[in-house]
């Protein structure tokens, strides 16, 4: 199984990707920038991950706007562990009628989380995580435009305007769906 297990920060896509990389992680971060671009949302993916998470696993939802908060939360967890916190970053993507579709805006959100983790010193990243981070860093100034021009924005209920509104409405605080249990 290719699970990126030797790396502290891992990256993959969707539910299958979460199964691959999250098994030994302390934290699973679901990166989801838009909710109205497929049959399943990032919140549904995060809820499914939280239902099957181990006792010593936290599950967070993050966007580009909340990436710094997610990294700060993970750094606090790492400090309380007194050891490296292993992080699985999962880009939600989209479930469309013809199957799974990687969504560029979720890759940017995941890259933003991975970049924010590197900024706080959590940076032993898998090649997959490094590539997602590099994509975000290289296009950081264009992510808003790229999001509104993406297939997901086109498929959304309100198009580019709705995608822009949703992105601007994201809070700077990540959602914690499941806390880490140190007592387990």
C-alpha positions in Angstrom: 0.0 0.0 0.0 1.4 3.4 -1.0 0.5 5.4 2.1 3.3 8.0 2.4 3.8 6.6 5.9 7.3 7.8 6.3 6.3 11.4 5.9 5.0 13.8 8.6 2.8 15.7 6.1 0.9 13.7 3.5 -1.5 14.6 0.6 -4.1 12.7 -1.4 -7.5 13.1 -2.9 -11.0 12.1 -1.7 -12.3 9.2 0.3 -10.0 6.6 -1.2 -7.0 8.9 -0.7 -8.0 9.4 3.0 -8.0 5.7 3.5 -4.5 5.5 2.0 -2.8 8.2 4.0 -4.8 8.8 7.2 -4.5 5.4 8.9 -1.5 6.4 11.0 -2.0 10.2 11.1 -2.8 12.2 14.2 -4.8 14.8 12.2 -6.7 14.5 9.0 -7.4 17.9 7.3 -10.1 17.9 4.7 -9.4 20.8 2.3 -12.6 22.0 0.5 -13.0 25.4 -1.1 -16.5 25.1 -2.7 -19.5 23.1 -1.7 -21.8 23.3 -4.6 -19.8 21.6 -7.4 -20.8 17.9 -7.2 -22.9 15.3 -5.4 -20.8 15.1 -2.3 -19.4 17.9 -0.2 -16.2 18.2 1.8 -18.3 18.3 4.9 -19.7 14.9 4.0 -16.2 13.6 3.4 -15.0 15.0 6.7 -18.0 13.5 8.5 -17.3 10.1 7.0 -13.6 10.3 8.0 -14.6 11.4 11.5 -17.0 8.4 11.9 -14.2 6.0 11.1 -11.3 7.9 12.8 -9.3 6.2 15.5 -9.4 7.5 19.1 -6.2 9.3 18.7 -7.1 11.2 15.5 -8.5 14.6 15.0 -10.4 15.7 11.9 -10.4 19.3 10.7 -12.0 21.1 7.7 -10.0 23.9 6.2 -10.1 26.3 3.3 -7.4 28.6 1.9 -8.7 31.3 4.3 -8.4 29.0 7.4 -5.1 27.3 6.5 -3.1 29.4 9.0 -5.5 28.6 11.8 -5.4 24.9 10.9 -1.6 25.0 11.1 -1.7 26.8 14.4 -4.1 24.2 15.8 -1.9 21.3 14.6 1.2 23.0 16.1 -0.5 23.2 19.5 -1.4 19.5 19.2 2.2 18.7 18.3 3.5 20.6 21.3 1.1 18.7 23.6 2.2 15.4 22.1 5.9 16.3 22.7 6.6 14.5 19.4 5.9 15.0 15.7 2.2 15.3 14.8 1.5 13.3 11.6 -0.9 15.2 9.2 -2.9 13.8 6.3 -4.2 16.5 4.1 -7.0 15.3 1.9 -8.4 17.5 -1.0 -12.1 16.8 -1.1 -12.5 17.0 -4.9 -15.9 16.3 -6.4 -18.2 13.4 -7.0 -19.8 13.9 -10.4 -22.2 11.7 -12.3 -19.2 10.1 -14.1 -17.1 9.6 -10.9 -14.5 11.4 -8.9 -13.0 14.6 -10.2 -10.0 16.4 -8.8 -11.0 20.1 -8.2 -8.3 22.6 -8.6 -9.6 24.9 -5.8 -9.4 22.0 -3.3 -5.8 21.4 -4.4 -5.1 25.1 -3.7 -6.7 24.9 -0.3 -4.7 21.8 0.5 -1.5 23.5 -0.7 -2.3 26.5 1.5 -2.6 24.2 4.5 0.7 22.4 3.7 2.4 25.8 3.2 1.1 27.1 6.5 2.3 23.9 8.2 5.8 24.5 6.7 5.7 28.1 8.0 5.3 26.8 11.6 8.0 24.1 11.1 5.9 21.1 10.3 7.5 20.4 6.9 8.7 16.8 6.4 6.4 16.5 3.4 5.7 13.7 1.0 6.4 14.5 -2.7 2.6 14.7 -3.2 2.3 17.2 -0.4 5.3 19.2 -1.7 3.7 19.4 -5.2 0.4 20.6 -3.8 2.2 23.2 -1.8 4.3 24.3 -4.7 1.2 24.7 -6.9 -0.4 26.9 -4.2 2.8 29.0 -3.6 3.5 29.5 -7.3 -0.1 30.6 -8.0 -1.0 32.2 -4.6 -1.9 35.6 -6.2 -4.1 34.0 -8.9 -6.1 31.5 -6.8 -9.1 33.7 -6.6 -9.3 34.1 -10.4 -8.5 30.5 -11.0 -11.3 29.4 -8.6 -13.9 31.5 -10.4 -12.7 30.3 -13.8 -12.7 26.6 -12.8 -15.0 23.8 -13.8 -16.3 23.7 -10.3 -17.4 27.4 -10.5 -19.0 26.7 -13.9 -21.0 23.7 -12.4 -22.0 25.6 -9.2 -25.5 26.9 -8.8 -24.5 30.5 -9.1 -21.4 30.3 -11.4 -18.3 32.4 -10.9 -20.2 35.0 -8.8 -21.4 32.3 -6.4 -17.9 30.8 -6.2 -16.4 34.2 -5.4 -19.0 34.9 -2.7 -18.5 31.5 -1.1 -14.7 32.0 -1.1 -14.9 35.5 0.4 -17.3 34.2 3.0 -15.0 31.6 4.4 -14.0 32.2 8.0 -10.3 32.4 9.0 -10.9 29.7 11.6 -10.8 26.0 10.7 -13.6 23.7 11.7 -12.7 20.9 14.2 -15.0 18.0 13.5 -13.3 15.6 15.9 -10.8 16.4 18.6 -7.7 14.5 19.3 -8.0 12.2 22.4 -4.7 12.1 24.3 -6.1 9.7 26.8 -6.7 6.9 24.4 
